[in-house]
Every structure is written in C-alpha cells, then in structure tokens.
Amino acid sequence: MAKKAETLVEELAKPIIEEKGLELVDVEYKKEGENWVLRVFIDQEDGVSLENCQEISRMLSEQLDIDDPIANSYLLEVSSPGIDRPLKTEKDYKRFSGRLIDISTYAPINGQRKLTGELLGLKDDNIEIRIDGDEILVPLDKVSQTRLAIEF
C-alpha cells in the first residue's frame, strides 16, 4: 500500500515541483505512531528555502485533495532532503560525482555492507567509487541506499 501511494504521489508531485524549477528527490509514505505521514523531498542546485517548501506544500495539497490518491488521512510534509540526501537517479550520480557517499548494500561487497568512498559515477549498472585509492564497482541491484556522506 505504501509503495503504491508513493508512486501515485510522485506522479502528481513531479510536474508541480518541476514547474517551479525545483527537483523531486523522494517521496515517503509511512506510519509513525498513530499517524500516516507523507513526506515529499525537494531540492535545487543552490538549496531550497522555507518559501519553496510552503509553496509546494500548498500546491501539492490542493492537487492531492482533487485527485485523492490516498484513502486514509495523513500529514503532508514538504522539505529539503538534508545534507545527507539520497541519490536515486542517474542525474544525481552525475551531479554529485567527486563527492563522498555512503552506500548500504543487501549483501556484502568486499566483505562489507556499508561502504564510504568518492563517487566516480555510474558504469554499466554499477556505482563506481574510490576507496583508499582503489576503484570499486557496486552493482545497483545490490544497493539498498546511497546517500551523500556528511563531511566534517
């Protein structure tokens, strides 16, 4: 149910967000305590403002009321993905090439399920990263999550 709702909301939200020159990063729909929460993460090259989030929230809320893709009640949140944003699309992997990323995998890669390295890009359905001077290919179908690493 949650995945279907996320897909439906993504289809509704994407044109609204792109119309404002922003990018849809992710949609989450999950139960937290007694409430269902629908989170829509937006971004742009120089970051998003509170005004961006408020405007998209208002516009998306209106569209969700019209199309009503989710039967039960929920809380809508629109926000920035944060400094450890997830990487989801080919565009993300190109945009953040050269940055440090954290990868979590379903199965161990070189004996590890969590890898941190410099993103080199995508190559034949693999994430190419550099760890301690070694270039490693991580198959996309083995990746559960990729995020920008928080650098101090």
HELIX and SHEET records of a PDB file:
HELIX    1   1 ALA A    2  GLU A   19  1                                  18    
HELIX    2   2 LEU A   50  ASP A   67  1                                  18    
HELIX    3   3 GLU A   90  ARG A   95  1                                   6    
HELIX    4   4 LEU A  140  LYS A  142  5                                   3    
SHEET    1   A 3 GLU A  23  GLU A  32  0                                        
SHEET    2   A 3 ASN A  35  ASP A  43 -1                                        
SHEET    3   A 3 LEU A  75  SER A  79  1                                        
SHEET    1   B 5 ASP A 134  PRO A 139  0                                        
SHEET    2   B 5 ASN A 126  ILE A 131 -1                                        
SHEET    3   B 5 GLN A 112  LEU A 122 -1                                        
SHEET    4   B 5 LEU A 100  ILE A 109 -1                                        
SHEET    5   B 5 VAL A 143  LEU A 148 -1                                        
END                                                                             
